[in-house]
């Protein structure tokens, strides 16, 4: 399962291309989202991903990794523990 689109007042389609090893290509979130929306998405997703991933959690973590987001750092900033 991969994040292919998001809703932010309108449907936004994300790049789901993969490299030759089937790894999702990186995204540049500030080319897609406003800085405010991206920070809210990062916080909301990172602070709610549990230590044991479900398929949905893994897709959210993949999105953060594709955007070069440090999930652990955001959890630490917001005092979230697993």
RODO-2510 file (C-alpha; in nm, 4 decimals, decimal comma):
residues 82
     n   res          X          Y          Z
     1     x     0,0000     0,0000     0,0000
     2     x     0,1335     0,3437    -0,0971
     3     x     0,0040     0,6980    -0,0568
     4     x    -0,0996     0,8016    -0,4078
     5     x    -0,3122     1,1070    -0,3285
     6     x    -0,4125     1,3355    -0,0439
     7     x    -0,7023     1,5711     0,0155
     8     x    -0,6250     1,9330     0,1091
     9     x    -0,9359     2,1123    -0,0067
    10     x    -0,8829     1,9371    -0,3380
    11     x    -0,7496     1,5993    -0,4465
    12     x    -0,3709     1,6123    -0,4869
    13     x    -0,2068     1,3254    -0,6756
    14     x     0,1427     1,2298    -0,5619
    15     x     0,4183     1,0819    -0,7738
    16     x     0,4210     0,7046    -0,7226
    17     x     0,7048     0,6251    -0,9626
    18     x     0,9596     0,3666    -0,8520
    19     x     1,3249     0,3140    -0,9339
    20     x     1,4614    -0,0077    -1,0870
    21     x     1,4664    -0,1662    -0,7364
    22     x     1,0956    -0,0890    -0,6868
    23     x     1,1789     0,1808    -0,4286
    24     x     0,9491     0,4835    -0,4349
    25     x     1,1162     0,7975    -0,5676
    26     x     1,1620     1,0910    -0,3274
    27     x     0,9170     1,3788    -0,3267
    28     x     0,9690     1,7489    -0,2568
    29     x     0,6706     1,8234    -0,0323
    30     x     0,6999     2,2021    -0,0497
    31     x     0,6489     2,1818    -0,4267
    32     x     0,3163     2,0069    -0,3584
    33     x     0,1916     2,1565    -0,0290
    34     x     0,2128     2,4947     0,1366
    35     x     0,4643     2,5021     0,4215
    36     x     0,1805     2,5258     0,6763
    37     x    -0,0053     2,2251     0,5326
    38     x     0,3119     2,0178     0,5130
    39     x     0,4093     2,0912     0,8756
    40     x     0,0589     1,9908     0,9889
    41     x     0,0731     1,6693     0,7846
    42     x     0,4195     1,5854     0,9207
    43     x     0,3132     1,6395     1,2795
    44     x    -0,0164     1,4573     1,2421
    45     x     0,1358     1,1570     1,0693
    46     x     0,4643     1,1287     1,2613
    47     x     0,3047     1,1705     1,6026
    48     x     0,0505     0,8961     1,5320
    49     x     0,2665     0,6227     1,3789
    50     x     0,3033     0,3394     1,6331
    51     x     0,6198     0,1363     1,6859
    52     x     0,4563    -0,1703     1,5266
    53     x     0,3422    -0,0734     1,1767
    54     x     0,0205    -0,1880     1,0155
    55     x    -0,0041    -0,1649     0,6353
    56     x    -0,1558     0,1832     0,6651
    57     x     0,1092     0,2971     0,9131
    58     x     0,3822     0,1655     0,6813
    59     x     0,2398     0,3660     0,3894
    60     x     0,2365     0,6812     0,6037
    61     x     0,5946     0,6164     0,7200
    62     x     0,6969     0,5599     0,3560
    63     x     0,5478     0,8975     0,2632
    64     x     0,7476     1,0669     0,5383
    65     x     1,0657     0,8875     0,4344
    66     x     1,0124     0,9863     0,0690
    67     x     0,9896     1,3473     0,1883
    68     x     1,3110     1,3117     0,3964
    69     x     1,1204     1,3665     0,7204
    70     x     1,2860     1,2465     1,0411
    71     x     0,9935     1,0740     1,2148
    72     x     1,1855     1,0163     1,5393
    73     x     1,2901     1,3824     1,5625
    74     x     0,9324     1,5034     1,5213
    75     x     0,8109     1,2569     1,7854
    76     x     1,0825     1,3832     2,0189
    77     x     0,9954     1,7489     1,9498
    78     x     0,6329     1,6817     2,0406
    79     x     0,7166     1,4534     2,3338
    80     x     0,5507     1,1447     2,1808
    81     x     0,6481     0,8033     2,3070
    82     x     0,5702     0,4653     2,1543
***
